[in-house]
């Protein structure tokens, strides 16, 4: 085991897969010689050569389309989209193509492409460097959608995604790259070396898709979340001394419905938290499933904690971000309805 | 698989530790390129996309058919705008380093692009700039205080706190809002130009993108629509050689010039020395006349060099040769125009120093005025209620509810 931040863990995952499988190639803007604007691919072109770690033009639609073609011809591309906010020029290639190649060819063709992309706010990125568009992609049938909340999971999930024969959009909450973040921007940054999940196996290992992680066991309320909000929700529950069971979904598609429902049936109360906007957000899907599966166990209406339904404003980053106060309001509501 | 690969990969000419190498830049002597009639057809002037229009020679004299014969007073105005752009950039870079603003992008070495092109256009022409075109705001007379308040996201911010620094706009100045996503404005400019044609007006639209962004599909949409409808548009590719760490060869500049995309779509394409104020002015004026007289759109490739980092988040020492911009064969746009004006007897080192001091004082006093409207760390602050406004013309109920929740949360 070694202490790693999320960038180092992702780098290690790609390093291992490049070494293990000659079909794996990395591609993206600034990822080769430079090692990526967030340094996720640092040193990998030097180690594996520029034919395996490929710099590309600034053309997200081209990157994803080329990755599809390469994958159909036997490679296993890992494409980086520099910010999730820049993924939309590739939207048609993801939704109409990548998601359906296996389906429309009755399994004769398939496209094992992993798209890595940093998401989320909290870095003063304004409206074009802060978005969390995971719900747009969970709505498209045929794509797996993953978002880790810590270095250990990030590496294990990424390896699983690269080995997966289906396409995956792998969202990396960039506020968590260097350390866990409890939602308070005024506190000194905490490095991953202080967190148990910052201890990462240096070798090959997998974290399965479709298996949520119960970050903290509890009996009073279930908080279902993923990405940055895992840490914010845990801090808010601790501050309010609520015995919350905190579930980190890790993979949104496929979704671990069993873990969600067993927990809600046990606690009878539930909050769903994500940084993305609220309206038609992924939280709405979770709420529907709980309503269908756990209705008779619920002691209170389910609460949602989300970003507001606006673009991510540069000057009001912390008024926008669903911090501990917003989680606290939801906790008070769901507990108060006893 | 690795050692068998036959894939071609473009090479950057010089990486850190290597000597700068600009032998790949195809140059033409100043004055050597012909100036076709403004009604010439794209297919009859293909050489313009290969050669390089230059007016100022190495001695600082203006030569050849593209010499725009500007009044020395206009040249002095151009020099002033370029110098102000540079001094403004330098100061704002330092304010970012001091933690006063969150982010900044300089246009060091590329000032002639925005200033000369903007001066060659009319105030009614609509501009769709990129994030390295601050010179167009300065040339159109937007007050520095207004630009600075945007950088500060303060109570007088034209964007009401919603945009990253440098994503300005000016409704009154006919300068469209900058997106932050790349190349999106290029086909929008063509649409604006199509509307001008539909309405029978003789305004044109001009847009700028980097050579790196020209890889995006939107670049190709722009050229296609401009060509199909012969829209009155000037489409500018600012080839500053680098897209963050990615050399222009990766945007498709290795096999053929960016200007050559124009003839490929059936429109004029012309390559110009982007650090030559006179050449940039002349080419833009020519393209504007073509647009206004119905001769069609023009794609201009401005060959220049990004002398600074991509942004305050970037460190070019990691990926390109040290001090390479000092070896750039087309020199520095400010120094070249200064040299020309001195040669004309219309400028001097003493006047240049005095102007520099005057503009530094202007930038300093503007900053003081701007910060009185608030900074990121010190009040007054914008009201966070503004976050919910302007998403729609009228705020829907769900946003009103969220606005009330946000207020309660802040108490």
Interface residues (C-beta under 8 A of the other chain):
Chain A: X22 X23 X29 X30 X33 X34 X37 X48 X49 X50 X51 X52 X54 X55 X56 X57 X58 X59 X60 X61 X62 X85 X86 X88 X89 X124 X125 X126 X127 X128 X129 X278 X279 X308 X309 X310 X311 X313 X314 X315 X316 X319 X320 X325 X326 X329
Chain B: X1 X2 X5 X7 X9 X12 X15 X102 X103 X153 X157 X159 X160 X161 X162 X163 X164 X165 X167 X179 X180 X181 X182 X183 X212 X213 X215 X216 X217 X218 X243 X244 X245 X246 X250 X251 X252 X313 X314 X318 X319 X381 X382 X384 X386 X387 X388 X391 X398 X399 X402 X405 X406 X408 X409 X410
